[in-house]
C-alpha cells in the first residue's frame, strides 16, 4: 500500500548507511526476501511486477525495519447508508 516503507541499515566499514524503500504510489507494496546471502527489498505493483529493487549482502545488514502504513479496520469505519434519510429507503 502507498506509504509502506522498509529501512535498511548497512555496515559500510567505519560507518553505517541507511537506505529506505518506499511504496511511492497507490496500490504498490514493499516486499522483502533473503536468498543465498542477499537481502532483497522490492517495490511491487498490484499485478506483481517489480518496479525497483535494492540488494544488500546479508552479512553487512545490521537492521531491516518494516514500517507498514496503519490500515483502517472495518470495525473502525463509520456506517454507510441504510439510516434514516438515506436513498433507497421506502
C-alpha contacts under 8 A as a table, 3 or more apart, distances in Angstrom:
res1	aa1	res2	aa2	distance
1	X	4	X	5.75
1	X	23	X	6.56
1	X	25	X	7.80
1	X	26	X	6.08
1	X	27	X	5.19
1	X	28	X	5.09
1	X	29	X	4.82
1	X	30	X	7.92
1	X	69	X	7.21
2	X	22	X	7.89
2	X	23	X	5.02
2	X	24	X	5.77
2	X	25	X	5.19
2	X	26	X	4.63
2	X	27	X	6.19
2	X	28	X	5.84
2	X	29	X	6.72
2	X	69	X	7.58
3	X	22	X	6.34
3	X	23	X	5.45
3	X	24	X	6.57
3	X	25	X	7.86
3	X	68	X	7.25
3	X	69	X	5.64
4	X	22	X	5.84
4	X	23	X	5.35
4	X	29	X	6.34
4	X	30	X	6.40
4	X	66	X	7.96
4	X	67	X	6.10
4	X	68	X	4.53
4	X	69	X	5.14
5	X	20	X	6.89
5	X	21	X	5.56
5	X	22	X	4.23
5	X	23	X	6.20
5	X	30	X	6.52
5	X	66	X	6.21
5	X	67	X	5.33
5	X	68	X	6.26
5	X	69	X	7.93
6	X	20	X	5.68
6	X	21	X	5.32
6	X	22	X	6.55
6	X	30	X	7.25
6	X	41	X	7.76
6	X	64	X	6.99
6	X	65	X	5.55
6	X	66	X	4.49
6	X	67	X	5.91
7	X	18	X	6.80
7	X	19	X	5.71
7	X	20	X	4.47
7	X	21	X	6.58
7	X	63	X	7.89
7	X	64	X	5.85
7	X	65	X	5.07
7	X	66	X	6.55
7	X	67	X	7.93
8	X	18	X	5.60
8	X	19	X	5.11
8	X	20	X	6.23
8	X	61	X	7.08
8	X	62	X	7.72
8	X	63	X	5.81
8	X	64	X	4.71
8	X	65	X	6.47
9	X	16	X	6.64
9	X	17	X	5.70
9	X	18	X	4.47
9	X	19	X	6.46
9	X	61	X	6.01
9	X	62	X	5.47
9	X	63	X	5.03
9	X	64	X	6.51
10	X	16	X	5.55
10	X	17	X	5.26
10	X	18	X	6.31
10	X	19	X	7.97
10	X	56	X	7.96
10	X	60	X	5.55
10	X	61	X	4.51
10	X	62	X	5.47
10	X	63	X	7.19
11	X	14	X	7.77
11	X	15	X	6.40
11	X	16	X	4.69
11	X	17	X	6.59
11	X	60	X	5.17
11	X	61	X	6.31
11	X	62	X	6.46
12	X	15	X	5.35
12	X	16	X	5.21
12	X	17	X	6.44
12	X	60	X	7.59
13	X	16	X	7.38
21	X	30	X	7.41
21	X	41	X	7.27
21	X	42	X	7.57
21	X	43	X	7.26
21	X	54	X	7.75
22	X	30	X	6.92
22	X	43	X	7.20
23	X	26	X	7.78
23	X	28	X	5.46
23	X	29	X	5.34
23	X	30	X	5.96
23	X	43	X	5.97
23	X	44	X	7.93
24	X	28	X	7.10
25	X	28	X	5.84
27	X	45	X	6.40
27	X	46	X	5.72
28	X	43	X	6.72
28	X	44	X	5.55
28	X	45	X	4.56
28	X	46	X	5.97
29	X	43	X	5.74
29	X	44	X	5.39
29	X	45	X	6.60
29	X	46	X	7.76
30	X	41	X	6.94
30	X	42	X	5.58
30	X	43	X	4.54
30	X	44	X	6.08
31	X	41	X	5.75
31	X	42	X	5.28
31	X	43	X	6.47
31	X	44	X	7.14
32	X	39	X	7.31
32	X	40	X	5.69
32	X	41	X	4.48
32	X	42	X	6.42
33	X	39	X	5.91
33	X	40	X	5.18
33	X	41	X	6.52
34	X	37	X	6.71
34	X	38	X	5.63
34	X	39	X	4.51
34	X	40	X	6.14
34	X	58	X	7.62
35	X	38	X	5.31
35	X	39	X	6.58
35	X	40	X	7.72
37	X	57	X	6.12
37	X	58	X	5.07
37	X	59	X	7.22
38	X	55	X	6.54
38	X	56	X	5.64
38	X	57	X	4.71
38	X	58	X	4.97
39	X	55	X	5.64
39	X	56	X	5.16
39	X	57	X	6.18
39	X	58	X	5.44
39	X	61	X	7.93
40	X	53	X	6.77
40	X	54	X	5.78
40	X	55	X	4.57
40	X	56	X	6.60
41	X	53	X	5.65
41	X	54	X	5.24
41	X	55	X	6.52
42	X	50	X	6.51
42	X	51	X	7.31
42	X	52	X	5.73
42	X	53	X	4.29
42	X	54	X	6.40
43	X	50	X	5.95
43	X	51	X	5.53
43	X	52	X	5.51
43	X	53	X	6.51
44	X	47	X	7.95
44	X	48	X	5.68
44	X	49	X	5.66
44	X	50	X	4.53
44	X	51	X	5.69
44	X	52	X	7.59
45	X	48	X	5.22
45	X	49	X	5.56
45	X	50	X	6.52
45	X	51	X	7.00
46	X	49	X	7.62
50	X	53	X	7.29
56	X	60	X	7.28
56	X	61	X	6.99
57	X	60	X	5.52
57	X	61	X	6.71
58	X	61	X	5.29
61	X	64	X	7.33
72	X	76	X	6.49
72	X	77	X	7.14
73	X	76	X	5.34
73	X	77	X	6.83
74	X	77	X	5.44
81	X	86	X	5.92
81	X	87	X	7.75
82	X	86	X	6.00
82	X	87	X	7.88
82	X	89	X	7.22
83	X	86	X	5.67
84	X	89	X	7.72
85	X	89	X	7.54
86	X	89	X	6.33
